[in-house]
Each structure stands twice: as C-alpha cells, then as structure tokens.
Amino acid sequence: MSDDGVSTDLAIPLSGELVDLTDTRGVAVALERVRDAERDLRMAKGVLMDALRAEASRRGDPHVTLEGGVSFSVTDKTNIEWNVELLDRLLELGLPQERFDELVKVVVETKVDAVVAKQIAKMNPEYAAVIAAARHDTPAGSEVKVTIQ
C-alpha cells in the first residue's frame, strides 16, 4: 500500500502473479508476460472458434444447443465491396436519379497532412499562428515497448 491508501500491487489475471507497481523492472517484465499470454490466448481462441465452426458445419446448423444449457452460434462476418460503376446500369434501366443518389453517397474526407503543416509553419510566423490555432491534440493512449534479454 502506498501512503495514500492505494494498493501498489497488482495480481496478474490467470497467473495470479503479484506485481509490485513500484518495482519498475518487475512491472516491465510482468507487462511482457501479459503480452505473451495475450498472444497465446488469441491463438487458443482462434483454435477453439475453428473447432466450434467445424462442429456447426458438421451438424449443418449455425445454432447449436448442447447439454447443460450450453449453446453456441456461428455467424459469418463479411465485408461488402460495391462496384459502383456497375450500379450506374440502374440509371440506364430507369431508376430515378434521386433514388440512385440515396443509394450511392459521395463522401469527401478532409485530412490535414501534419508534415506539410509543419513545413508551412516554419516558413512564415503568421502561417504558424494560424496552423497552431487550427491544431488540437487529443490524447490517444500510449504504447510501452519492453525488451527482456
């Protein structure tokens, strides 16, 4: 416990290993172990999901109910890609333009190139002021890299 009553220890899930959060080296080692376990769990999850998919396929049913109140469902996820040029044929077939415009949306995304903004700001103090005023940084988390030898 720290002086303010907050625990300085963390029990690592699954292993139960207790890590002293004030021991920087111990924290780094524990983080790497957690990452290893996370990779192993992802791999195991994939194997288990493949086994359930195979069983659902064997049964010919994506919804399987087992004894003891256990059931599972297999849902295939797909990404849809559209050939918009082919959809233009709908207009040729008589689909009204207004309805086509409801079907096909043009999306324009505005993006600022941070490297170019930096270059422009360096060249002119007035440009720099505008660029600084237009930029807003929002925390997006952080990454911690651990190397253990």
C-alpha positions as CSV (number, residue, x, y, z in Angstrom):
1,M,0.0,0.0,0.0
2,S,1.1,3.5,-0.7
3,D,0.9,6.3,1.8
4,D,-2.4,7.5,0.3
5,G,-4.0,4.0,0.8
6,V,-3.8,3.0,-2.9
7,S,-2.5,-0.5,-3.5
8,T,0.9,-0.7,-5.2
9,D,0.4,-4.3,-6.1
10,L,-1.4,-5.9,-9.0
11,A,-2.4,-9.5,-9.3
12,I,-2.0,-10.6,-12.9
13,P,-5.1,-12.4,-14.1
14,L,-4.8,-16.1,-14.8
15,S,-1.3,-16.5,-13.3
16,G,-2.1,-14.8,-10.0
17,E,1.4,-13.4,-10.0
18,L,1.6,-10.4,-7.7
19,V,3.5,-7.4,-9.2
20,D,4.8,-4.5,-7.1
21,L,3.9,-1.5,-9.2
22,T,6.7,0.5,-7.6
23,D,9.3,-2.0,-9.0
24,T,9.8,-0.7,-12.5
25,R,11.8,-3.7,-13.7
26,G,9.2,-6.1,-12.3
27,V,6.4,-4.1,-14.0
28,A,8.2,-4.2,-17.3
29,V,8.8,-8.0,-17.0
30,A,5.2,-8.6,-16.0
31,L,3.9,-6.5,-18.9
32,E,5.9,-8.6,-21.3
33,R,4.5,-11.8,-19.7
34,V,1.0,-10.4,-20.0
35,R,1.6,-9.7,-23.7
36,D,2.9,-13.2,-24.2
37,A,-0.2,-14.6,-22.5
38,E,-2.4,-12.4,-24.6
39,R,-0.8,-13.7,-27.8
40,D,-1.3,-17.3,-26.5
41,L,-4.9,-16.6,-25.6
42,R,-5.6,-15.2,-29.0
43,M,-4.2,-18.2,-30.7
44,A,-6.1,-20.6,-28.4
45,K,-9.3,-18.6,-29.0
46,G,-8.8,-19.0,-32.8
47,V,-8.4,-22.8,-32.4
48,L,-11.4,-23.1,-30.2
49,M,-13.6,-21.0,-32.6
50,D,-12.4,-23.1,-35.5
51,A,-13.5,-26.2,-33.7
52,L,-16.9,-24.8,-33.0
53,R,-17.3,-23.6,-36.6
54,A,-16.3,-27.1,-37.8
55,E,-18.9,-28.7,-35.4
56,A,-21.6,-26.3,-36.6
57,S,-20.7,-27.2,-40.2
58,R,-20.8,-30.9,-39.5
59,R,-24.2,-30.6,-37.9
60,G,-25.4,-28.3,-40.7
61,D,-26.7,-25.8,-38.2
62,P,-25.2,-22.5,-37.2
63,H,-27.1,-22.6,-33.9
64,V,-26.0,-25.5,-31.7
65,T,-27.5,-26.4,-28.3
66,L,-25.6,-28.8,-26.1
67,E,-26.4,-30.4,-22.8
68,G,-26.1,-28.5,-19.6
69,G,-27.6,-25.3,-21.1
70,V,-24.6,-24.7,-23.3
71,S,-25.2,-23.3,-26.8
72,F,-23.3,-21.5,-29.5
73,S,-24.0,-19.8,-32.7
74,V,-21.7,-19.2,-35.7
75,T,-22.2,-16.0,-37.6
76,D,-20.0,-15.3,-40.6
77,K,-18.9,-11.8,-41.0
78,T,-18.3,-10.3,-44.4
79,N,-17.0,-7.0,-45.7
80,I,-19.2,-5.8,-48.6
81,E,-17.5,-4.1,-51.5
82,W,-19.5,-2.5,-54.2
83,N,-18.7,-2.0,-57.9
84,V,-20.2,1.5,-58.1
85,E,-19.6,1.7,-61.8
86,L,-21.8,-1.4,-62.3
87,L,-24.6,0.3,-60.3
88,D,-24.6,3.0,-62.9
89,R,-26.5,0.5,-65.0
90,L,-29.5,1.1,-62.7
91,L,-29.9,4.6,-64.1
92,E,-29.8,3.1,-67.7
93,L,-32.6,0.8,-66.6
94,G,-34.8,3.7,-65.5
95,L,-34.0,4.1,-61.8
96,P,-34.6,7.8,-61.0
97,Q,-31.5,9.9,-60.3
98,E,-32.9,10.9,-56.9
99,R,-33.3,7.3,-55.8
100,F,-29.8,6.5,-57.1
101,D,-28.4,9.4,-55.1
102,E,-30.0,7.8,-52.0
103,L,-28.3,4.5,-52.9
104,V,-24.8,5.8,-53.7
105,K,-23.4,8.5,-51.5
106,V,-20.3,10.5,-52.3
107,V,-18.2,11.0,-49.2
108,V,-15.4,13.6,-49.1
109,E,-12.9,13.4,-46.3
110,T,-10.8,16.3,-45.4
111,K,-7.4,15.5,-43.9
112,V,-4.5,17.7,-42.9
113,D,-1.0,16.5,-43.6
114,A,0.9,17.2,-40.4
115,V,4.3,17.1,-42.1
116,V,3.2,19.7,-44.7
117,A,1.6,21.8,-41.9
118,K,4.9,21.8,-40.0
119,Q,6.8,22.8,-43.2
120,I,4.4,25.7,-43.9
121,A,4.5,26.9,-40.3
122,K,8.3,27.0,-40.4
123,M,8.3,29.4,-43.4
124,N,6.1,32.2,-42.0
125,P,5.2,33.2,-38.5
126,E,1.7,34.3,-39.5
127,Y,1.1,30.9,-41.1
128,A,2.5,29.3,-38.0
129,A,0.0,31.1,-35.8
130,V,-3.0,30.0,-37.9
131,I,-1.7,26.4,-38.0
132,A,-1.2,26.4,-34.3
133,A,-4.7,27.8,-33.7
134,A,-6.2,25.2,-36.0
135,R,-4.5,22.2,-34.4
136,H,-5.9,20.4,-31.4
137,D,-4.1,17.5,-29.9
138,T,-6.3,14.8,-28.2
139,P,-4.7,12.1,-26.1
140,A,-4.8,8.8,-27.9
141,G,-3.2,6.5,-25.4
142,S,0.4,5.4,-25.3
143,E,2.5,2.4,-26.2
144,V,5.1,0.8,-24.0
145,K,7.7,-1.4,-25.6
146,V,9.6,-3.8,-23.3
147,T,12.7,-5.7,-24.2
148,I,13.9,-8.5,-22.0
149,Q,17.2,-10.2,-22.6
